[in-house]
Amino acid sequence: MATVARVTTITAKSDVGFADAIASGIARASETLRGVKGAWVKEQKVEVDGGGISAWSVTLEVTFVLDD
C-alpha cells in the first residue's frame, strides 16, 4: 500500500530561542494535524529591540500523512 503525505507551512515565534519556537510550532501543528511525521526549518528570523534579540521566529514546512 502506498502512503501519501502533504506539506503545510506554519510560522512559530518564541521569546526564548529557535529550539523553543520549533518545538512550539510542532506541538501546535500536532494538535490540529493527524499523522505529523516531520518538519523542515525553512527560515529563521530574529526580532531586535534595543540592540538585543527580543524574539526568535521560524517558518516550518510540516509533513503529515493523509488518512486512507
C-alpha positions in Angstrom: 0.0 0.0 0.0 1.3 3.5 -0.9 1.5 6.3 1.6 0.6 9.9 0.6 1.8 12.9 2.6 1.0 16.6 2.4 3.2 19.5 3.4 1.9 22.7 5.1 3.7 25.9 6.1 3.4 27.3 9.6 5.3 30.1 11.5 6.1 30.0 15.2 7.5 32.6 17.4 9.3 32.4 20.8 10.8 34.8 23.3 13.2 32.0 24.4 15.0 30.8 21.3 14.9 28.9 18.0 14.5 25.5 19.6 11.5 26.7 21.6 9.9 28.2 18.5 10.4 24.9 16.6 9.0 22.8 19.5 6.0 25.1 19.9 5.3 25.0 16.2 5.4 21.2 16.0 3.3 20.8 19.2 0.6 23.2 17.9 0.6 21.6 14.4 0.2 18.1 16.1 -3.0 19.4 17.9 -4.7 20.1 14.5 -3.0 17.7 12.0 -3.1 14.0 12.4 0.0 11.9 11.3 2.7 14.6 11.6 5.9 12.8 10.5 8.5 15.6 10.3 9.3 19.2 9.5 11.9 21.2 7.6 13.0 24.5 9.1 12.7 26.7 6.0 13.5 30.1 7.6 14.8 31.5 10.8 14.4 35.2 11.8 15.1 37.3 14.9 13.5 40.5 16.1 15.8 43.1 17.6 14.9 45.6 20.2 17.4 48.0 21.8 20.4 46.2 20.3 19.4 42.7 21.6 17.3 39.9 20.3 13.7 40.1 21.6 12.1 37.2 19.7 13.0 34.2 17.6 10.8 33.0 14.7 10.8 30.0 12.4 8.9 29.1 9.3 8.3 25.3 9.2 7.3 23.0 6.4 5.4 20.3 8.3 4.8 16.9 6.7 1.8 14.8 7.6 0.4 11.6 6.2 -3.1 11.7 4.8 -5.7 9.3 6.1 -6.8 6.4 4.0 
